[in-house]
Amino acid sequence: MRKKISDQAVKSFILRSAFDKEILLSKNPDFPKISIVIPSFNDGKFLEKTIVSILNQNYPNLELIIIDGGSTDNTLEIIKKYENYISYWISKKDKGLSDALNNGFSQATGELVNEMDADDIFLPNALLTVGKFFKENRYTDVIFGNMLNIDENDNVIGECVYTKFSRIVYQYEGVSIGSQSAFWKRELFKKVGMYNLNLKLSMDYDFFLRVSLAKAKFQYLPYFFSAMRRHKGSLTENFAYTPLYFQEISEIGKRYGKKKWLTPLLKFYSMGYRISNYLLQGDGDYVIGGLLRRVTKNKNIFSGK
């Protein structure tokens, strides 16, 4: 059963710097190196909170990479403020989000990689939890956990709870991994390639589908690793359910062999799979909430509900 995280716990973690310089700069090889890639463009309103949420992890083998698209707000001031803890950063015009992320992934040297949007945050102990698990389970290719939704004032407004990974569920039911709460072996890029530059909204969905088709090993951990910020300026709020989004999802399905005639049956299977796993992990209340959202047609695509 998941542990709830309060508004106060989120705010107290990101509104003050509580990191240890010596720990952050130690590059302790006893911990697997984790590379965090932040793509940004005029996100100065939230970027400092994102950076602080990473540094406050006090993870002893961290590589922080920021790829900025040529911001004209206060983004560069914030980056320079924390420059001693940033392994690599650049600010220049790019070809979009996928291009920015691929540029960051190309600079990464960590065993594990994560993408963190410039307006989202990590939650307490996320990196230590992932690092310790991976150290003892090197066979795992992708580690993922739960995610909160927060508003522009850092208040918790929802949660995305996930469960054991299934490729069928992922392909036929919808997103069942939040990329902010996912960490994967950098070597997977050699096997399946990086993000598709032709995709503007669904690049992470496409990537994890390719990873699953390559028979990678996924491991779900029942912790809240991150929080996605829902606000008017976010990609999520502006482009969810747009024609472009549905066009991309349709193209991805065709590209990787999704069978249209099987969709109703496998969607039904997928719902049953997820409900049974939620009940087994003690998240029955989340199931009830998800079913109520379906009934009222307030479907939340990002939690797969």
Secondary structure as UniProt FT lines:
FT   HELIX           7..14
FT   HELIX           21..25
FT   TURN            29..30
FT   STRAND          34..40
FT   HELIX           44..55
FT   TURN            56..57
FT   TURN            60..61
FT   STRAND          62..68
FT   HELIX           75..81
FT   HELIX           83..85
FT   STRAND          88..91
FT   HELIX           97..107
FT   STRAND          112..115
FT   TURN            118..119
FT   STRAND          121..122
FT   TURN            124..125
FT   HELIX           126..136
FT   TURN            138..139
FT   STRAND          142..150
FT   TURN            152..153
FT   STRAND          156..160
FT   HELIX           167..172
FT   HELIX           179..181
FT   STRAND          182..185
FT   TURN            186..187
FT   HELIX           188..192
FT   TURN            197..198
FT   HELIX           203..213
FT   TURN            214..215
FT   STRAND          218..229
FT   TURN            232..233
FT   HELIX           235..239
FT   TURN            240..241
FT   HELIX           243..255
FT   TURN            256..257
FT   HELIX           260..262
FT   HELIX           263..280
FT   TURN            281..282
FT   HELIX           284..295
FT   TURN            296..297
FT   HELIX           301..303
//
